[in-house]
């Protein structure tokens, strides 16, 4: 009897993982299609990615490029303040980083400089922000459909980011 139950549970688990894998593949295909359909232009697609006490802003990519080609950046606010330029611990109301995972369109350019963020110990590209527009407050996953953000780690290793 216990062998039969074990076999049944194993089969159910395998079927569930196949369904999950098929669902993830479908979500990934939908994401690729949506990115491919993005209008091209002189702007960047950005996703705010906030981890407490760090100074990087989030991921930036060109329209039509997949998120795996995005770059984690530090924003230069010389011309325009970032959307969540707020105190880190206000007495009340929203705080810096409230917009984690919001998607924006950014206008500006990469300066070509690298900036050191001492709190994350990373050297990241500098993006000079000139303007922005909020596009989506709930765009879903960033890199993979099954990712889980734990609030304190990046979702991928950043190439060239370690000093």
URVEN-V951282 format. One line per field, one symbol per residue. phi: phi as a letter, one per 20 degrees, with the letter a starting at -180 (. if undefined). psi: psi as a letter, one per 30 degrees, with the letter a starting at -180 (. if undefined). burial: b if it has 16 or more other ideal C-beta (glycine too) atoms within 10 Angstrom, else e. Layout:
BEGIN
phi=???
psi=???
burial=???
END
This chain:
BEGIN
phi=.fffffffffffffffffffffffffffffffffffefffrebceccfcdcgmddfdrdcbegnefffefcfcdeeegdbffgdfcffcffbnfdgngegmfdcdddqbffnedcedffdmcdcfedeedabbfdbebenfedcgefcednccfebfefmeef
psi=eeeeeeeeeeeeeeeeeeeeeeeeeeeeeeeeeeeffkklaillkkkkjkkkglfleakkllkfklffflkklkkkgefkklehilkfilelallkgfgkgkklkkkalkfflkkkjfffhkjlkkkjkfllkkekfifaleekfgljkgfgllflkjkgfk.
burial=eeeeeeeeeeeeeeeeeeeeeeeeeeeeeebeeeeeeeeeeebbbbbbbbbeebebbbbbbebeeebeebbbbbbbeeebebbbebeeeeeeeeeebebebbbbbbbbeeeeeebebeebebebbebbbeebeeeeeeeebbbebeeeeeeeebeeebeebee
END
